[in-house]
Each structure stands twice: as C-alpha cells, then as structure tokens.
Amino acid sequence: MTTGIYIDGAKSVSRVSNASAPEKSSLSSRVEAVGRELARYGLVVVVAWIGLMKFTNYEAEGIRVYVANSPVMSWVYGSLSVRAFSAMLGVIEVATAILIVARPLSARATVLGSALAVGMFLTTLSFLITTPGVWEPSAGGFPALSGKPGQFLIKDLALLGISLWSLGESWKASVRAAA
C-alpha cells in the first residue's frame, strides 16, 4: 500500500510497510536456505549412491555402452576390465561426494569435490552425442530423447548446474576464509 506524504508542499510517495512483508521475506529466505542445502546434500547422495553402485556387476555392465562408445574413454577397456574401470570410477565418485559433504569443515575440500563433479557431469553429458540410441527414431529422432539412454543422461544437466553452483559458492567462501 502506498500513501502520499506532503513535505514543504511537495508530494512525496513512500511505501508503508505491510506487517506481513517481513514474514514473507523471512519465509522466502528459509525456503531458499532449505533449497540450497537440499541441492548440495542431494548432490552428495546422488554422487555417493551412483559411486557405490559402481562396485556392482550390474552398474559396471550398465556403463559399458557409454564408455565403449566414447572417443575420450573407450581406450580404458584396453587397459582395465569393465569391473576394474567401474570400481575406479566408484572410488572417484565416493571421494567426490565426501569432499562435497565436507563443506561445513572445509570450503577448499568442497571446491575440489565440486570441480570433480563438474568434470563428471560434463563427461556424462558428452555421452548424449556419442552413445547410440539417444535420439528416439519412432518419434522423429532429434530432439526426441529415448527413455534410455537419452532421458537417463539429460538429468545430468541439472546435476551439472548444482555442481557449478556448489563450486562457485565454496570457492567464494574459501577465498573469504583465506583473506
């Protein structure tokens, strides 16, 4: 609600505060804080869970098609078995999750973990280009995503965004702490 106030004959418009405005602001701040924590620690759960699954034969075989068709990664199967490479990724992913969850203790650790997550999700998003069957031919091909692998991979775009936010936030905090 606005009202007119006359000072020295000139009308000045000022905002009269509504009693519920601070409450709404406070609620919005709480919602934002919950969203921020859910983004960071939800990312931790997803990365840790996927990392732990890498130690199973099911997951090792599940990622085979992505790795084998990637021009950047396909060479690893010449050096490592499918299970060994999957387990190595699992170690990296679990370590990434641990580094991100360490945010209350060390912003610098979270910078590293978030950077690793950014790399991980950029890699998995590259599979949209290199993996056969991403575009659904019965729906006209591009831009229609298949259920798997297309829709399975595209969710990593949101996870990349969360990882970038976490990287920026923790990087800023580590710079402040060092100053």
N, C-alpha and C positions, 0 to 999 in steps of 0.2 A: 504494500500500500504506500502511495506517495502523497505527500501533502505539500502545500505551498507555504513558505515562511517568508514574511516580509521583513527585510532588514534595510533600514535607511531608504525606504520607498522602493527598493528593488526586490523583485520576487526571486527567491532562490528556491530551487526544488531539492528537497532532501528525502532520503528514504527513511521511513520509520520502520525500525526493526520489528519483525514479527517474532513473537515469543518462541514459535516452533522452528524458526530458521536455524538457530544453533543446534537444536536437537537433530534436525535433518542432516546438518553438516557433520555432526558427531556420528550419526548412524552411517552416513556415507563413508566417513573415514574408517569406521570399524569394518564395513563391508570390504573396502579397498584393502585393509590390512589382512583380513581373512583370505581374500583372493590372492594377495602377494604370497602369503605363507603356503597356501594350497598349491600355487603354481610351483614354488621352489621344492616343497617336500613331496608334491605329487610327481614332479620330475624325478626326484630321488627314488620313489617307489617304482616308477616305470623302468628307469635305467637299471636299478638293482634287480628287479624281478626278471627283466629280459636277460641281464647278465648271468643270473643264477640258472636260468633255463639253458644257457649255452653249454652247460655241463651235461646236458641230456642228449642222447642219440636223436631224439625227436627234433630238437632245435638245431642240432648240427646238420641233420639232413634237410631241415626246413630252410636253412640259409644257403644251402649248396647252390641252388639255381641262381641266386643273386650274385654270389661270389664268382661262380663259374662263368657268368656272362658279363662280368665287369672287366673292361680293359685295364683298369687300375689294380684290381685284386685277383684276377684269375690265376696269376702266376703262383700264388701261395700254395695251391694244391699240388704243385710240382715239388715243393719243399716240405710241406706238412700234410698230414692226413686230415680228412674232413673233421674228425673228432678233435684232433690236436689244435687245429686252427680255431675251431669253435670255442674250445676251452681257453685259448689265449685271449680271444675276444671277451669271454666271460670274465676273466681276471681284470682286463682293462675296464670293462663296464662296471663291475662291482667297485673297483678302485675309484672310478669316476663318481659314482653315487656317494661313496664315503667322503670324498673331497668336497662335494657339494653340500652334504649334510653337516659338514664341519663349520658352516657359516657363522654360528654364534661364537665359535672359538677362534676362527682364523679366516678372515676375508681373503687372504692370499691363497689359502688352500682352495677356496671356492672359486677363485679366478681360474686356477689350473683345471679344476674339475669341470667348470662351465665351458672352458675352452675345449676340453676333450669332448664334451657333449656336443658342442657346435660342430666339431670335426666329424663326430659320429653321425649326426643327423644330416650333414651335408653329403656324407658318403652314401647313406641310405637313400636320400632323395635322388642321387645320381642313378640309382637303380631304376627310377622311372623311365630313364632314357635307354638303359642297356638291357633290361630284362624283357624277354619275350612275353607276350600276353598281358601287358599293362593296359593296352587300349582294347576295349571290347568291340570286336568286329560286328557282332549281331546288332549293336547299337550305332553302327556307323564309324567305328574307330575313334580316333582323336576328335573331340576331347572326352569321349565317354570312357570312364575308367572301369576296368573289370573289378569284380569283387576282390579277387586275389589274383595277382599281386597289386593291382592299381590302387584300390581303396585302402588296402593294408599299408601301402607305402606313403600315401598322401598325408596321413595323420602326422607324419614326421615334420611337416611344415610348421604345425603348431608347436611341436616339441622343440624345433629349431628356434622359434621365436622366444619361447620360455628360456631356453639356454642362453640366447643372446641377452635377454633382459637380466638374467642372473649374472652373466659375465660382466655386463656394464655396471650393475649395482654393486657387486662385490669389488670390482676394480676401483670404482669411485671410493668405496669405503676403505680399501687398503691404502689408497693414496692419501686420504684424510688421516688415517692412523699413522702413516709414516711422516706426516708433516708436523 
